[in-house]
C-alpha cells in the first residue's frame, strides 16, 4: 500500500485519526469512503464522499 515508515509510526502512535486511516485504505483499494448519518425517524444526512488526505 506504499506506506512510509514515518506514516506507519504516526499510525502506531495514534497521531492519525481512524477515519483518515480508513479513507486512505479504501482509496488504496480503488474505492471511495462514503459517510451518512441515519436517524431513528428515517431521516438521512448524507455528507458525501470523504476524500483521503494525501
C-alpha positions in Angstrom: 0.0 0.0 0.0 3.0 2.3 -0.3 3.1 3.5 3.4 6.3 5.2 4.6 8.0 4.2 7.8 7.1 7.7 9.2 3.5 7.3 8.3 3.3 3.8 9.9 4.9 5.3 13.0 2.2 8.1 13.2 -0.5 5.5 12.9 1.1 3.3 15.6 1.4 6.3 18.0 -2.2 7.3 17.4 -1.4 10.7 15.8 -3.7 10.0 12.8 -7.5 9.6 13.2 -9.2 6.3 12.4 -11.3 7.9 9.7 -8.1 9.2 7.9 -6.5 5.7 8.0 -9.7 4.1 6.8 -10.1 6.6 4.0 -6.6 6.0 2.8 -7.1 2.3 3.0 -10.2 2.4 0.9 -8.6 4.7 -1.7 -5.6 2.3 -1.9 -8.1 -0.5 -2.7 -9.6 1.7 -5.5 -12.8 2.7 -3.7 -14.3 5.7 -2.0 -15.4 6.1 1.6 -18.9 7.4 2.0 -20.4 8.9 5.2 -24.1 9.1 6.1 -26.0 9.5 9.3 -29.3 7.6 9.7 -31.8 8.7 12.4 -34.5 6.6 14.0 -37.2 8.6 12.3 -35.9 7.6 8.9 -34.2 10.9 8.1 -30.8 10.5 6.5 -28.0 13.2 6.5 -25.7 12.3 3.6 -22.3 14.0 3.9 -21.0 12.5 0.7 -17.6 11.0 -0.1 -14.7 11.5 2.3 -11.6 12.4 0.4 -8.4 10.9 1.7 -5.7 13.5 2.6 -2.5 12.9 0.7 
